[in-house]
Amino acid sequence: MKKFPIYILIVSFLLSGIPVFADDGMWTFDNPPLKQWKERYNFEPSKEWLDKLRLASVRFPGASGVFVSPNGLIATNHHVASGFIERLSSKERDLLKNGYYAKTQAEELKVPDGNVSILESYDNVTERVHNAANSGATDAEKAAKRSAEIAAVEKDCPTGLRCEVVSLYSGGEYWNYRFKRYTDVRLVMAPEEQAAFFGGDYDNFVYPRHDLDFTFVRVYENDKPASTPNYLKWSATGAPEGEFIIASGYPGSTARLLTVAQLAYQRDVGNPLQEKVWKTRRKALEDYSKRGAEQLRQANSGMRSLANSLKRLDGQQTGLLNPRNFAKKEAEEKELREKLAARPDLNKLYAPAWEAIAKANAELPSKANQLAFSSLASSRLATIAQQIVTYHIETAKPDAQRYAEYRDARLEAFKTSLLSPAPIYTEMEEAALTHWMNEARKTLGASDPFIKAALGDAEPAEVVGRAIRETKLKDPAARKALLEGGAAAIAASTDPMVTLARRVEPIIRELRSWNEKNILAVETSNGTKIAQARFAVYGKNMPPDANGHLRLCYGVVKGYDEDTTLVPYKTTYFGLYDRAYSFAESTPFELAPSLKAARNKINLETPLNFVYTADTIGGNSGSPVVNRKGEVVGLNFDSNNQKLSNRYWYIDEAEGSRAVGVHSAGIIEALSKVYNAGPLVKELLGN
């Protein structure tokens, strides 16, 4: 007789379930909220409709995009593609500042190390992974068994695809996702950054907005535009107020299913420490950017990314510090545990899980600073050195015993990234790593093992300066030689960046081992139990936390009330020019040159940005916003301030929580009237 997990067998214990708010949740494609769509919006998509949306939804590194033509054309945000654009830029050709449009496919620029992917297929491997883990006696043994089984699943992957086992519901479920990767990505069109990020950090996470935050790239196969029959049609008119919409993308992470103990750690230790890390890295780039125009160009994207992360983190932390919000999480946990206690058999199985997680999180603060600052991640060159050193240690082990990022199934992508010819700015690298090491020494103390291994008795500027200036790792050929030379090549290397990485590797490995054994293994094993308890009590009527993988979210295009005023659902080009002129075009409200020149050509009534109630978060940037017909009516690019704490809970639309998108009609207007990109418009509209 086939055995099923206990949470599947306890049908009689299913209750009505915890309430799911109107537009709550980032849902997986295997479990879309069909009931809610039908009851609230009279929308019943076919399997074919959903499959097409999935296959059109493109995964960028840390973000999203969408196929919009049968010839490999992808639409995404400018800020999503900014890393690609930066790799194609130089002091002499600043594509971020000046924008770019390829009038012909021959002019489309190949991005060094550019890659995107789509979720080709998936299946449930929960029982297989759980059975393997349950053969272990301790949390650490369970983690090792679980990791080995996941490695085996990922290794047994169809040719041409990349498999990744994804944990959902804090380990309650495991799914094998199979991705098709495109590694030839070419830039088609990008507006000036000033047009894409008009208003700068002042306008970030606020609304109304007036940004042309879009870019188009194309994927190629065999040096020809890829055939992408599963693309979405572009809506020339966009969505009116009140229209039902769905956004499909790759949201980064939420923490709505964490225990109160885990949330308390985030509030009291984790978030403040993350803020310190990001501020340290941003300060280094800010100082460097003041050296001159070229230094500003080099540092700009990093500063912008960190500023964005810090502003989002501030909103998340403000939410956690709100006693009313935190009390809701305490009440949710109390209700679940009380319902569990009503069934002694289940309570005995699952109740200890909360105490185990609380105990682990009580130990975490003692190591938090070391885990955060024992790192070389502020420098790309240092990261490359560390990766090569670790690569030879890990690949000497059986596949199932390696770090996940060095398993056979992921090595091709790893090597492509490692050997990327993307530009490296050595002066910026030196400034960033020196500043980081100074702050690390101040935080950890001169006697800390990582600091002693990295610096000895020397000053950070001395160690870092020599490593940056003398390393050969700027040359991809030198990296390749070390990668292919085996462990002996690493042991014999006198490259100062490699020797730095070699010295700190045992310290970083020891800290990772401590974290995996004492925190991650405990949280995963016991998180699985809490997920099973939640399934037993409420059923599977809630979405899992977001984790960087494909999700569906939904809502309506809708303005909102803010204090005593009304906020419109859309902005227009009228508003863009008014905001620029109201500030006398002072930074950051100056008009991009193309927009200034096209002032009399544009239909100023055309919608530019719009808001909607879908439950999004960082990583959803670039997600297609689609109507019932599956047409693209916009691209998600931001949210407003009211939404920032939604990492930890859903914020109801009545509180003014909104996602922000670039309107599809506004993009067509810009392409037609501002950038003279007629052929691109024709391809988008299928004319």
Secondary structure as a PSIPRED ss2 file (coil, helix, strand):
# PSIPRED VFORMAT (PSIPRED V4.0)

   1 M C   1.000  0.000  0.000
   2 K C   1.000  0.000  0.000
   3 K C   1.000  0.000  0.000
   4 F C   1.000  0.000  0.000
   5 P C   1.000  0.000  0.000
   6 I H   0.000  1.000  0.000
   7 Y H   0.000  1.000  0.000
   8 I H   0.000  1.000  0.000
   9 L H   0.000  1.000  0.000
  10 I C   1.000  0.000  0.000
  11 V H   0.000  1.000  0.000
  12 S H   0.000  1.000  0.000
  13 F H   0.000  1.000  0.000
  14 L C   1.000  0.000  0.000
  15 L C   1.000  0.000  0.000
  16 S C   1.000  0.000  0.000
  17 G C   1.000  0.000  0.000
  18 I C   1.000  0.000  0.000
  19 P C   1.000  0.000  0.000
  20 V C   1.000  0.000  0.000
  21 F C   1.000  0.000  0.000
  22 A C   1.000  0.000  0.000
  23 D C   1.000  0.000  0.000
  24 D C   1.000  0.000  0.000
  25 G C   1.000  0.000  0.000
  26 M C   1.000  0.000  0.000
  27 W E   0.000  0.000  1.000
  28 T C   1.000  0.000  0.000
  29 F C   1.000  0.000  0.000
  30 D C   1.000  0.000  0.000
  31 N C   1.000  0.000  0.000
  32 P C   1.000  0.000  0.000
  33 P C   1.000  0.000  0.000
  34 L H   0.000  1.000  0.000
  35 K H   0.000  1.000  0.000
  36 Q H   0.000  1.000  0.000
  37 W H   0.000  1.000  0.000
  38 K H   0.000  1.000  0.000
  39 E H   0.000  1.000  0.000
  40 R H   0.000  1.000  0.000
  41 Y H   0.000  1.000  0.000
  42 N C   1.000  0.000  0.000
  43 F C   1.000  0.000  0.000
  44 E C   1.000  0.000  0.000
  45 P C   1.000  0.000  0.000
  46 S C   1.000  0.000  0.000
  47 K H   0.000  1.000  0.000
  48 E H   0.000  1.000  0.000
  49 W H   0.000  1.000  0.000
  50 L H   0.000  1.000  0.000
  51 D H   0.000  1.000  0.000
  52 K H   0.000  1.000  0.000
  53 L H   0.000  1.000  0.000
  54 R H   0.000  1.000  0.000
  55 L H   0.000  1.000  0.000
  56 A H   0.000  1.000  0.000
  57 S E   0.000  0.000  1.000
  58 V E   0.000  0.000  1.000
  59 R E   0.000  0.000  1.000
  60 F E   0.000  0.000  1.000
  61 P C   1.000  0.000  0.000
  62 G C   1.000  0.000  0.000
  63 A E   0.000  0.000  1.000
  64 S E   0.000  0.000  1.000
  65 G E   0.000  0.000  1.000
  66 V E   0.000  0.000  1.000
  67 F E   0.000  0.000  1.000
  68 V C   1.000  0.000  0.000
  69 S C   1.000  0.000  0.000
  70 P C   1.000  0.000  0.000
  71 N C   1.000  0.000  0.000
  72 G C   1.000  0.000  0.000
  73 L E   0.000  0.000  1.000
  74 I E   0.000  0.000  1.000
  75 A E   0.000  0.000  1.000
  76 T E   0.000  0.000  1.000
  77 N C   1.000  0.000  0.000
  78 H H   0.000  1.000  0.000
  79 H H   0.000  1.000  0.000
  80 V H   0.000  1.000  0.000
  81 A H   0.000  1.000  0.000
  82 S H   0.000  1.000  0.000
  83 G H   0.000  1.000  0.000
  84 F H   0.000  1.000  0.000
  85 I H   0.000  1.000  0.000
  86 E H   0.000  1.000  0.000
  87 R H   0.000  1.000  0.000
  88 L C   1.000  0.000  0.000
  89 S C   1.000  0.000  0.000
  90 S C   1.000  0.000  0.000
  91 K C   1.000  0.000  0.000
  92 E C   1.000  0.000  0.000
  93 R C   1.000  0.000  0.000
  94 D C   1.000  0.000  0.000
  95 L H   0.000  1.000  0.000
  96 L H   0.000  1.000  0.000
  97 K H   0.000  1.000  0.000
  98 N H   0.000  1.000  0.000
  99 G C   1.000  0.000  0.000
 100 Y E   0.000  0.000  1.000
 101 Y E   0.000  0.000  1.000
 102 A C   1.000  0.000  0.000
 103 K C   1.000  0.000  0.000
 104 T C   1.000  0.000  0.000
 105 Q H   0.000  1.000  0.000
 106 A H   0.000  1.000  0.000
 107 E H   0.000  1.000  0.000
 108 E C   1.000  0.000  0.000
 109 L E   0.000  0.000  1.000
 110 K E   0.000  0.000  1.000
 111 V C   1.000  0.000  0.000
 112 P C   1.000  0.000  0.000
 113 D C   1.000  0.000  0.000
 114 G C   1.000  0.000  0.000
 115 N C   1.000  0.000  0.000
 116 V E   0.000  0.000  1.000
 117 S E   0.000  0.000  1.000
 118 I E   0.000  0.000  1.000
 119 L E   0.000  0.000  1.000
 120 E E   0.000  0.000  1.000
 121 S E   0.000  0.000  1.000
 122 Y E   0.000  0.000  1.000
 123 D E   0.000  0.000  1.000
 124 N E   0.000  0.000  1.000
 125 V C   1.000  0.000  0.000
 126 T H   0.000  1.000  0.000
 127 E H   0.000  1.000  0.000
 128 R H   0.000  1.000  0.000
 129 V H   0.000  1.000  0.000
 130 H H   0.000  1.000  0.000
 131 N H   0.000  1.000  0.000
 132 A H   0.000  1.000  0.000
 133 A H   0.000  1.000  0.000
 134 N H   0.000  1.000  0.000
 135 S C   1.000  0.000  0.000
 136 G C   1.000  0.000  0.000
 137 A C   1.000  0.000  0.000
 138 T C   1.000  0.000  0.000
 139 D H   0.000  1.000  0.000
 140 A H   0.000  1.000  0.000
 141 E H   0.000  1.000  0.000
 142 K H   0.000  1.000  0.000
 143 A H   0.000  1.000  0.000
 144 A H   0.000  1.000  0.000
 145 K H   0.000  1.000  0.000
 146 R H   0.000  1.000  0.000
 147 S H   0.000  1.000  0.000
 148 A H   0.000  1.000  0.000
 149 E H   0.000  1.000  0.000
 150 I H   0.000  1.000  0.000
 151 A H   0.000  1.000  0.000
 152 A H   0.000  1.000  0.000
 153 V H   0.000  1.000  0.000
 154 E H   0.000  1.000  0.000
 155 K H   0.000  1.000  0.000
 156 D C   1.000  0.000  0.000
 157 C C   1.000  0.000  0.000
 158 P C   1.000  0.000  0.000
 159 T C   1.000  0.000  0.000
 160 G C   1.000  0.000  0.000
 161 L E   0.000  0.000  1.000
 162 R E   0.000  0.000  1.000
 163 C E   0.000  0.000  1.000
 164 E E   0.000  0.000  1.000
 165 V E   0.000  0.000  1.000
 166 V E   0.000  0.000  1.000
 167 S E   0.000  0.000  1.000
 168 L E   0.000  0.000  1.000
 169 Y H   0.000  1.000  0.000
 170 S H   0.000  1.000  0.000
 171 G H   0.000  1.000  0.000
 172 G C   1.000  0.000  0.000
 173 E E   0.000  0.000  1.000
 174 Y E   0.000  0.000  1.000
 175 W E   0.000  0.000  1.000
 176 N E   0.000  0.000  1.000
 177 Y E   0.000  0.000  1.000
 178 R E   0.000  0.000  1.000
 179 F E   0.000  0.000  1.000
 180 K E   0.000  0.000  1.000
 181 R E   0.000  0.000  1.000
 182 Y E   0.000  0.000  1.000
 183 T C   1.000  0.000  0.000
 184 D C   1.000  0.000  0.000
 185 V E   0.000  0.000  1.000
 186 R E   0.000  0.000  1.000
 187 L E   0.000  0.000  1.000
 188 V E   0.000  0.000  1.000
 189 M E   0.000  0.000  1.000
 190 A E   0.000  0.000  1.000
 191 P C   1.000  0.000  0.000
 192 E C   1.000  0.000  0.000
 193 E H   0.000  1.000  0.000
 194 Q H   0.000  1.000  0.000
 195 A H   0.000  1.000  0.000
 196 A H   0.000  1.000  0.000
 197 F C   1.000  0.000  0.000
 198 F C   1.000  0.000  0.000
 199 G C   1.000  0.000  0.000
 200 G H   0.000  1.000  0.000
 201 D H   0.000  1.000  0.000
 202 Y H   0.000  1.000  0.000
 203 D H   0.000  1.000  0.000
 204 N C   1.000  0.000  0.000
 205 F C   1.000  0.000  0.000
 206 V C   1.000  0.000  0.000
 207 Y C   1.000  0.000  0.000
 208 P C   1.000  0.000  0.000
 209 R C   1.000  0.000  0.000
 210 H C   1.000  0.000  0.000
 211 D C   1.000  0.000  0.000
 212 L C   1.000  0.000  0.000
 213 D C   1.000  0.000  0.000
 214 F C   1.000  0.000  0.000
 215 T E   0.000  0.000  1.000
 216 F E   0.000  0.000  1.000
 217 V E   0.000  0.000  1.000
 218 R E   0.000  0.000  1.000
 219 V E   0.000  0.000  1.000
 220 Y E   0.000  0.000  1.000
 221 E E   0.000  0.000  1.000
 222 N C   1.000  0.000  0.000
 223 D C   1.000  0.000  0.000
 224 K E   0.000  0.000  1.000
 225 P E   0.000  0.000  1.000
 226 A C   1.000  0.000  0.000
 227 S C   1.000  0.000  0.000
 228 T C   1.000  0.000  0.000
 229 P C   1.000  0.000  0.000
 230 N C   1.000  0.000  0.000
 231 Y C   1.000  0.000  0.000
 232 L C   1.000  0.000  0.000
 233 K C   1.000  0.000  0.000
 234 W E   0.000  0.000  1.000
 235 S C   1.000  0.000  0.000
 236 A C   1.000  0.000  0.000
 237 T C   1.000  0.000  0.000
 238 G C   1.000  0.000  0.000
 239 A C   1.000  0.000  0.000
 240 P C   1.000  0.000  0.000
 241 E C   1.000  0.000  0.000
 242 G C   1.000  0.000  0.000
 243 E C   1.000  0.000  0.000
 244 F E   0.000  0.000  1.000
 245 I E   0.000  0.000  1.000
 246 I E   0.000  0.000  1.000
 247 A E   0.000  0.000  1.000
 248 S E   0.000  0.000  1.000
 249 G E   0.000  0.000  1.000
 250 Y C   1.000  0.000  0.000
 251 P C   1.000  0.000  0.000
 252 G C   1.000  0.000  0.000
 253 S C   1.000  0.000  0.000
 254 T C   1.000  0.000  0.000
 255 A C   1.000  0.000  0.000
 256 R C   1.000  0.000  0.000
 257 L C   1.000  0.000  0.000
 258 L C   1.000  0.000  0.000
 259 T C   1.000  0.000  0.000
 260 V H   0.000  1.000  0.000
 261 A H   0.000  1.000  0.000
 262 Q H   0.000  1.000  0.000
 263 L H   0.000  1.000  0.000
 264 A H   0.000  1.000  0.000
 265 Y H   0.000  1.000  0.000
 266 Q H   0.000  1.000  0.000
 267 R H   0.000  1.000  0.000
 268 D H   0.000  1.000  0.000
 269 V H   0.000  1.000  0.000
 270 G H   0.000  1.000  0.000
 271 N H   0.000  1.000  0.000
 272 P H   0.000  1.000  0.000
 273 L H   0.000  1.000  0.000
 274 Q H   0.000  1.000  0.000
 275 E H   0.000  1.000  0.000
 276 K H   0.000  1.000  0.000
 277 V H   0.000  1.000  0.000
 278 W H   0.000  1.000  0.000
 279 K H   0.000  1.000  0.000
 280 T H   0.000  1.000  0.000
 281 R H   0.000  1.000  0.000
 282 R H   0.000  1.000  0.000
 283 K H   0.000  1.000  0.000
 284 A H   0.000  1.000  0.000
 285 L H   0.000  1.000  0.000
 286 E H   0.000  1.000  0.000
 287 D H   0.000  1.000  0.000
 288 Y H   0.000  1.000  0.000
 289 S H   0.000  1.000  0.000
 290 K C   1.000  0.000  0.000
 291 R C   1.000  0.000  0.000
 292 G C   1.000  0.000  0.000
 293 A H   0.000  1.000  0.000
 294 E H   0.000  1.000  0.000
 295 Q H   0.000  1.000  0.000
 296 L H   0.000  1.000  0.000
 297 R H   0.000  1.000  0.000
 298 Q H   0.000  1.000  0.000
 299 A H   0.000  1.000  0.000
 300 N H   0.000  1.000  0.000
 301 S H   0.000  1.000  0.000
 302 G H   0.000  1.000  0.000
 303 M H   0.000  1.000  0.000
 304 R H   0.000  1.000  0.000
 305 S H   0.000  1.000  0.000
 306 L H   0.000  1.000  0.000
 307 A H   0.000  1.000  0.000
 308 N H   0.000  1.000  0.000
 309 S H   0.000  1.000  0.000
 310 L H   0.000  1.000  0.000
 311 K H   0.000  1.000  0.000
 312 R H   0.000  1.000  0.000
 313 L H   0.000  1.000  0.000
 314 D H   0.000  1.000  0.000
 315 G H   0.000  1.000  0.000
 316 Q H   0.000  1.000  0.000
 317 Q H   0.000  1.000  0.000
 318 T H   0.000  1.000  0.000
 319 G H   0.000  1.000  0.000
 320 L H   0.000  1.000  0.000
 321 L H   0.000  1.000  0.000
 322 N C   1.000  0.000  0.000
 323 P H   0.000  1.000  0.000
 324 R H   0.000  1.000  0.000
 325 N H   0.000  1.000  0.000
 326 F H   0.000  1.000  0.000
 327 A H   0.000  1.000  0.000
 328 K H   0.000  1.000  0.000
 329 K H   0.000  1.000  0.000
 330 E H   0.000  1.000  0.000
 331 A H   0.000  1.000  0.000
 332 E H   0.000  1.000  0.000
 333 E H   0.000  1.000  0.000
 334 K H   0.000  1.000  0.000
 335 E H   0.000  1.000  0.000
 336 L H   0.000  1.000  0.000
 337 R H   0.000  1.000  0.000
 338 E H   0.000  1.000  0.000
 339 K H   0.000  1.000  0.000
 340 L H   0.000  1.000  0.000
 341 A H   0.000  1.000  0.000
 342 A C   1.000  0.000  0.000
 343 R C   1.000  0.000  0.000
 344 P H   0.000  1.000  0.000
 345 D H   0.000  1.000  0.000
 346 L H   0.000  1.000  0.000
 347 N H   0.000  1.000  0.000
 348 K H   0.000  1.000  0.000
 349 L H   0.000  1.000  0.000
 350 Y H   0.000  1.000  0.000
 351 A C   1.000  0.000  0.000
 352 P H   0.000  1.000  0.000
 353 A H   0.000  1.000  0.000
 354 W H   0.000  1.000  0.000
 355 E H   0.000  1.000  0.000
 356 A H   0.000  1.000  0.000
 357 I H   0.000  1.000  0.000
 358 A H   0.000  1.000  0.000
 359 K H   0.000  1.000  0.000
 360 A H   0.000  1.000  0.000
 361 N H   0.000  1.000  0.000
 362 A H   0.000  1.000  0.000
 363 E H   0.000  1.000  0.000
 364 L C   1.000  0.000  0.000
 365 P H   0.000  1.000  0.000
 366 S H   0.000  1.000  0.000
 367 K H   0.000  1.000  0.000
 368 A H   0.000  1.000  0.000
 369 N H   0.000  1.000  0.000
 370 Q H   0.000  1.000  0.000
 371 L H   0.000  1.000  0.000
 372 A H   0.000  1.000  0.000
 373 F H   0.000  1.000  0.000
 374 S C   1.000  0.000  0.000
 375 S C   1.000  0.000  0.000
 376 L C   1.000  0.000  0.000
 377 A C   1.000  0.000  0.000
 378 S C   1.000  0.000  0.000
 379 S C   1.000  0.000  0.000
 380 R H   0.000  1.000  0.000
 381 L H   0.000  1.000  0.000
 382 A H   0.000  1.000  0.000
 383 T H   0.000  1.000  0.000
 384 I H   0.000  1.000  0.000
 385 A H   0.000  1.000  0.000
 386 Q H   0.000  1.000  0.000
 387 Q H   0.000  1.000  0.000
 388 I H   0.000  1.000  0.000
 389 V H   0.000  1.000  0.000
 390 T H   0.000  1.000  0.000
 391 Y H   0.000  1.000  0.000
 392 H H   0.000  1.000  0.000
 393 I H   0.000  1.000  0.000
 394 E H   0.000  1.000  0.000
 395 T C   1.000  0.000  0.000
 396 A C   1.000  0.000  0.000
 397 K C   1.000  0.000  0.000
 398 P C   1.000  0.000  0.000
 399 D H   0.000  1.000  0.000
 400 A H   0.000  1.000  0.000
 401 Q H   0.000  1.000  0.000
 402 R C   1.000  0.000  0.000
 403 Y C   1.000  0.000  0.000
 404 A H   0.000  1.000  0.000
 405 E H   0.000  1.000  0.000
 406 Y H   0.000  1.000  0.000
 407 R C   1.000  0.000  0.000
 408 D H   0.000  1.000  0.000
 409 A H   0.000  1.000  0.000
 410 R H   0.000  1.000  0.000
 411 L H   0.000  1.000  0.000
 412 E H   0.000  1.000  0.000
 413 A H   0.000  1.000  0.000
 414 F H   0.000  1.000  0.000
 415 K H   0.000  1.000  0.000
 416 T H   0.000  1.000  0.000
 417 S H   0.000  1.000  0.000
 418 L H   0.000  1.000  0.000
 419 L C   1.000  0.000  0.000
 420 S C   1.000  0.000  0.000
 421 P C   1.000  0.000  0.000
 422 A C   1.000  0.000  0.000
 423 P C   1.000  0.000  0.000
 424 I C   1.000  0.000  0.000
 425 Y C   1.000  0.000  0.000
 426 T H   0.000  1.000  0.000
 427 E H   0.000  1.000  0.000
 428 M H   0.000  1.000  0.000
 429 E H   0.000  1.000  0.000
 430 E H   0.000  1.000  0.000
 431 A H   0.000  1.000  0.000
 432 A H   0.000  1.000  0.000
 433 L H   0.000  1.000  0.000
 434 T H   0.000  1.000  0.000
 435 H H   0.000  1.000  0.000
 436 W H   0.000  1.000  0.000
 437 M H   0.000  1.000  0.000
 438 N H   0.000  1.000  0.000
 439 E H   0.000  1.000  0.000
 440 A H   0.000  1.000  0.000
 441 R H   0.000  1.000  0.000
 442 K H   0.000  1.000  0.000
 443 T H   0.000  1.000  0.000
 444 L H   0.000  1.000  0.000
 445 G C   1.000  0.000  0.000
 446 A C   1.000  0.000  0.000
 447 S C   1.000  0.000  0.000
 448 D C   1.000  0.000  0.000
 449 P H   0.000  1.000  0.000
 450 F H   0.000  1.000  0.000
 451 I H   0.000  1.000  0.000
 452 K H   0.000  1.000  0.000
 453 A H   0.000  1.000  0.000
 454 A H   0.000  1.000  0.000
 455 L H   0.000  1.000  0.000
 456 G C   1.000  0.000  0.000
 457 D C   1.000  0.000  0.000
 458 A C   1.000  0.000  0.000
 459 E C   1.000  0.000  0.000
 460 P H   0.000  1.000  0.000
 461 A H   0.000  1.000  0.000
 462 E H   0.000  1.000  0.000
 463 V H   0.000  1.000  0.000
 464 V H   0.000  1.000  0.000
 465 G H   0.000  1.000  0.000
 466 R H   0.000  1.000  0.000
 467 A H   0.000  1.000  0.000
 468 I H   0.000  1.000  0.000
 469 R H   0.000  1.000  0.000
 470 E H   0.000  1.000  0.000
 471 T C   1.000  0.000  0.000
 472 K C   1.000  0.000  0.000
 473 L C   1.000  0.000  0.000
 474 K C   1.000  0.000  0.000
 475 D C   1.000  0.000  0.000
 476 P H   0.000  1.000  0.000
 477 A H   0.000  1.000  0.000
 478 A H   0.000  1.000  0.000
 479 R H   0.000  1.000  0.000
 480 K H   0.000  1.000  0.000
 481 A H   0.000  1.000  0.000
 482 L H   0.000  1.000  0.000
 483 L H   0.000  1.000  0.000
 484 E H   0.000  1.000  0.000
 485 G C   1.000  0.000  0.000
 486 G H   0.000  1.000  0.000
 487 A H   0.000  1.000  0.000
 488 A H   0.000  1.000  0.000
 489 A H   0.000  1.000  0.000
 490 I H   0.000  1.000  0.000
 491 A H   0.000  1.000  0.000
 492 A H   0.000  1.000  0.000
 493 S C   1.000  0.000  0.000
 494 T C   1.000  0.000  0.000
 495 D C   1.000  0.000  0.000
 496 P H   0.000  1.000  0.000
 497 M H   0.000  1.000  0.000
 498 V H   0.000  1.000  0.000
 499 T H   0.000  1.000  0.000
 500 L H   0.000  1.000  0.000
 501 A H   0.000  1.000  0.000
 502 R H   0.000  1.000  0.000
 503 R H   0.000  1.000  0.000
 504 V H   0.000  1.000  0.000
 505 E H   0.000  1.000  0.000
 506 P H   0.000  1.000  0.000
 507 I H   0.000  1.000  0.000
 508 I H   0.000  1.000  0.000
 509 R H   0.000  1.000  0.000
 510 E H   0.000  1.000  0.000
 511 L H   0.000  1.000  0.000
 512 R H   0.000  1.000  0.000
 513 S H   0.000  1.000  0.000
 514 W H   0.000  1.000  0.000
 515 N H   0.000  1.000  0.000
 516 E H   0.000  1.000  0.000
 517 K H   0.000  1.000  0.000
 518 N H   0.000  1.000  0.000
 519 I H   0.000  1.000  0.000
 520 L H   0.000  1.000  0.000
 521 A H   0.000  1.000  0.000
 522 V H   0.000  1.000  0.000
 523 E H   0.000  1.000  0.000
 524 T H   0.000  1.000  0.000
 525 S H   0.000  1.000  0.000
 526 N H   0.000  1.000  0.000
 527 G H   0.000  1.000  0.000
 528 T H   0.000  1.000  0.000
 529 K H   0.000  1.000  0.000
 530 I H   0.000  1.000  0.000
 531 A H   0.000  1.000  0.000
 532 Q H   0.000  1.000  0.000
 533 A H   0.000  1.000  0.000
 534 R H   0.000  1.000  0.000
 535 F H   0.000  1.000  0.000
 536 A H   0.000  1.000  0.000
 537 V H   0.000  1.000  0.000
 538 Y H   0.000  1.000  0.000
 539 G C   1.000  0.000  0.000
 540 K C   1.000  0.000  0.000
 541 N C   1.000  0.000  0.000
 542 M C   1.000  0.000  0.000
 543 P C   1.000  0.000  0.000
 544 P C   1.000  0.000  0.000
 545 D C   1.000  0.000  0.000
 546 A C   1.000  0.000  0.000
 547 N C   1.000  0.000  0.000
 548 G C   1.000  0.000  0.000
 549 H C   1.000  0.000  0.000
 550 L C   1.000  0.000  0.000
 551 R E   0.000  0.000  1.000
 552 L E   0.000  0.000  1.000
 553 C E   0.000  0.000  1.000
 554 Y E   0.000  0.000  1.000
 555 G E   0.000  0.000  1.000
 556 V E   0.000  0.000  1.000
 557 V E   0.000  0.000  1.000
 558 K C   1.000  0.000  0.000
 559 G C   1.000  0.000  0.000
 560 Y E   0.000  0.000  1.000
 561 D E   0.000  0.000  1.000
 562 E E   0.000  0.000  1.000
 563 D C   1.000  0.000  0.000
 564 T C   1.000  0.000  0.000
 565 T E   0.000  0.000  1.000
 566 L E   0.000  0.000  1.000
 567 V E   0.000  0.000  1.000
 568 P C   1.000  0.000  0.000
 569 Y C   1.000  0.000  0.000
 570 K E   0.000  0.000  1.000
 571 T E   0.000  0.000  1.000
 572 T E   0.000  0.000  1.000
 573 Y H   0.000  1.000  0.000
 574 F H   0.000  1.000  0.000
 575 G H   0.000  1.000  0.000
 576 L H   0.000  1.000  0.000
 577 Y H   0.000  1.000  0.000
 578 D H   0.000  1.000  0.000
 579 R H   0.000  1.000  0.000
 580 A H   0.000  1.000  0.000
 581 Y H   0.000  1.000  0.000
 582 S H   0.000  1.000  0.000
 583 F C   1.000  0.000  0.000
 584 A C   1.000  0.000  0.000
 585 E C   1.000  0.000  0.000
 586 S C   1.000  0.000  0.000
 587 T C   1.000  0.000  0.000
 588 P C   1.000  0.000  0.000
 589 F C   1.000  0.000  0.000
 590 E C   1.000  0.000  0.000
 591 L C   1.000  0.000  0.000
 592 A C   1.000  0.000  0.000
 593 P H   0.000  1.000  0.000
 594 S H   0.000  1.000  0.000
 595 L H   0.000  1.000  0.000
 596 K H   0.000  1.000  0.000
 597 A H   0.000  1.000  0.000
 598 A C   1.000  0.000  0.000
 599 R C   1.000  0.000  0.000
 600 N C   1.000  0.000  0.000
 601 K C   1.000  0.000  0.000
 602 I C   1.000  0.000  0.000
 603 N C   1.000  0.000  0.000
 604 L C   1.000  0.000  0.000
 605 E C   1.000  0.000  0.000
 606 T C   1.000  0.000  0.000
 607 P E   0.000  0.000  1.000
 608 L E   0.000  0.000  1.000
 609 N E   0.000  0.000  1.000
 610 F E   0.000  0.000  1.000
 611 V E   0.000  0.000  1.000
 612 Y E   0.000  0.000  1.000
 613 T C   1.000  0.000  0.000
 614 A C   1.000  0.000  0.000
 615 D C   1.000  0.000  0.000
 616 T C   1.000  0.000  0.000
 617 I C   1.000  0.000  0.000
 618 G C   1.000  0.000  0.000
 619 G C   1.000  0.000  0.000
 620 N C   1.000  0.000  0.000
 621 S C   1.000  0.000  0.000
 622 G C   1.000  0.000  0.000
 623 S C   1.000  0.000  0.000
 624 P E   0.000  0.000  1.000
 625 V E   0.000  0.000  1.000
 626 V E   0.000  0.000  1.000
 627 N C   1.000  0.000  0.000
 628 R C   1.000  0.000  0.000
 629 K C   1.000  0.000  0.000
 630 G C   1.000  0.000  0.000
 631 E C   1.000  0.000  0.000
 632 V E   0.000  0.000  1.000
 633 V E   0.000  0.000  1.000
 634 G E   0.000  0.000  1.000
 635 L E   0.000  0.000  1.000
 636 N E   0.000  0.000  1.000
 637 F E   0.000  0.000  1.000
 638 D E   0.000  0.000  1.000
 639 S E   0.000  0.000  1.000
 640 N C   1.000  0.000  0.000
 641 N H   0.000  1.000  0.000
 642 Q H   0.000  1.000  0.000
 643 K H   0.000  1.000  0.000
 644 L H   0.000  1.000  0.000
 645 S H   0.000  1.000  0.000
 646 N H   0.000  1.000  0.000
 647 R H   0.000  1.000  0.000
 648 Y C   1.000  0.000  0.000
 649 W C   1.000  0.000  0.000
 650 Y C   1.000  0.000  0.000
 651 I C   1.000  0.000  0.000
 652 D C   1.000  0.000  0.000
 653 E H   0.000  1.000  0.000
 654 A H   0.000  1.000  0.000
 655 E H   0.000  1.000  0.000
 656 G C   1.000  0.000  0.000
 657 S C   1.000  0.000  0.000
 658 R C   1.000  0.000  0.000
 659 A E   0.000  0.000  1.000
 660 V E   0.000  0.000  1.000
 661 G E   0.000  0.000  1.000
 662 V E   0.000  0.000  1.000
 663 H E   0.000  0.000  1.000
 664 S H   0.000  1.000  0.000
 665 A H   0.000  1.000  0.000
 666 G H   0.000  1.000  0.000
 667 I H   0.000  1.000  0.000
 668 I H   0.000  1.000  0.000
 669 E H   0.000  1.000  0.000
 670 A H   0.000  1.000  0.000
 671 L H   0.000  1.000  0.000
 672 S H   0.000  1.000  0.000
 673 K H   0.000  1.000  0.000
 674 V H   0.000  1.000  0.000
 675 Y C   1.000  0.000  0.000
 676 N C   1.000  0.000  0.000
 677 A C   1.000  0.000  0.000
 678 G H   0.000  1.000  0.000
 679 P H   0.000  1.000  0.000
 680 L H   0.000  1.000  0.000
 681 V H   0.000  1.000  0.000
 682 K H   0.000  1.000  0.000
 683 E H   0.000  1.000  0.000
 684 L H   0.000  1.000  0.000
 685 L H   0.000  1.000  0.000
 686 G C   1.000  0.000  0.000
 687 N C   1.000  0.000  0.000
